[in-house]
Amino acid sequence: VQLQASGGGLVQPGGSLRLSCAASGSILSINAMGWYRQAPGKERELVATINSGRSTNYGDSVKGRFTVARDNAKSTLTLQMNTLKTEDTAVYYCNAVVLRAGLWPTNYWGKGTLVTVSS
């Protein structure tokens, strides 16, 4: 199973950016999916998660600014980021709990995509 994230880049404060993540491989179904981020010198933190029923959970620092969504048929995950702040600068990682044939649900991580918010 691979998770391929894309959409990172440089954006000015107050701007918007959209991240995407595509899951591929031998997948029966995907339970929870989510985005996490890690800023330089800090621990990885929750940005947003969404389960298969599309219930969402957001980190306090992004509530009201970021929106997570998924397409179950395409095994894709998106993160719409609005009103970006310099403190949103981080590497953003895609995460998915994947069910494969004959295996327990397994946690997978993408390689990350860098988001830089700077003027």
C-alpha positions in Angstrom: 0.0 0.0 0.0 1.3 3.4 -0.9 0.1 6.9 0.0 1.1 9.6 -2.4 0.7 13.2 -1.1 0.8 16.2 -3.3 -0.1 19.9 -3.4 2.5 21.4 -1.0 4.4 24.6 -1.8 5.0 28.2 -0.9 2.1 30.5 -0.1 1.7 33.9 1.5 0.1 34.4 4.9 -3.7 34.5 4.4 -3.5 32.4 1.3 -4.9 29.0 0.5 -3.5 25.6 -0.5 -5.1 22.2 -1.3 -3.3 19.0 -0.4 -4.3 15.7 -2.0 -3.4 12.1 -1.0 -4.0 9.0 -3.1 -3.9 5.5 -1.7 -2.9 2.6 -4.0 -2.2 -1.1 -3.7 -4.1 -4.1 -2.6 -6.8 -2.4 -0.5 -10.1 -3.9 0.6 -11.2 -0.8 2.4 -9.8 2.2 4.3 -11.0 3.0 7.8 -9.8 6.4 9.1 -7.7 8.7 7.0 -6.0 11.9 8.1 -3.4 14.6 7.9 -0.7 15.2 10.4 2.1 17.7 10.3 5.6 18.2 11.7 7.2 21.6 12.0 11.0 21.9 12.4 12.0 21.1 16.0 8.5 20.0 16.9 6.7 16.7 17.3 4.2 15.5 14.7 0.7 16.7 15.5 -2.8 16.0 14.3 -4.2 18.3 11.6 -7.5 16.5 10.7 -8.9 13.0 10.5 -12.0 11.6 8.7 -13.5 8.1 9.1 -15.2 6.0 6.5 -18.5 7.6 7.5 -17.0 11.0 6.9 -17.0 12.1 10.6 -14.2 14.5 11.0 -11.9 15.7 13.8 -9.6 18.7 13.7 -6.6 19.9 15.7 -7.5 23.1 17.7 -5.1 25.3 15.7 -6.8 24.6 12.3 -10.5 24.5 13.2 -12.5 26.8 11.1 -9.6 27.2 8.5 -9.0 23.7 7.2 -11.4 21.2 5.7 -10.7 17.5 5.3 -12.6 15.4 2.8 -12.3 11.9 1.2 -13.6 10.0 -1.8 -14.1 6.4 -0.7 -14.5 5.2 -4.3 -11.2 6.7 -5.4 -9.3 6.1 -2.1 -8.3 9.8 -2.0 -8.0 12.3 0.7 -7.9 16.1 0.5 -7.1 19.0 2.8 -8.3 22.4 1.9 -6.3 25.0 3.9 -7.5 28.5 4.0 -6.3 31.6 5.9 -2.9 30.1 6.2 -0.6 31.4 8.9 3.2 31.2 9.2 2.8 28.7 12.0 1.2 26.3 9.5 4.6 25.8 7.9 5.4 22.1 8.2 5.7 18.9 6.4 2.3 17.4 6.0 1.8 13.7 6.1 -1.1 11.6 4.9 -2.2 8.7 7.0 -4.6 5.8 6.5 -5.7 2.8 8.3 -6.0 0.2 5.6 -7.8 -3.2 5.6 -6.1 -5.8 3.4 -7.2 -9.4 2.7 -6.2 -11.7 5.5 -4.6 -8.9 7.6 -5.5 -6.8 10.6 -6.1 -3.1 9.8 -2.7 -1.5 9.3 -1.5 2.1 9.7 0.3 3.6 6.7 2.0 6.9 6.2 2.9 8.9 3.1 6.3 10.5 2.6 5.0 14.0 3.3 4.7 17.2 1.4 6.2 20.5 2.5 4.0 23.6 3.1 5.7 26.9 3.6 3.8 29.9 4.6 5.9 33.0 4.2 5.8 36.5 2.8 
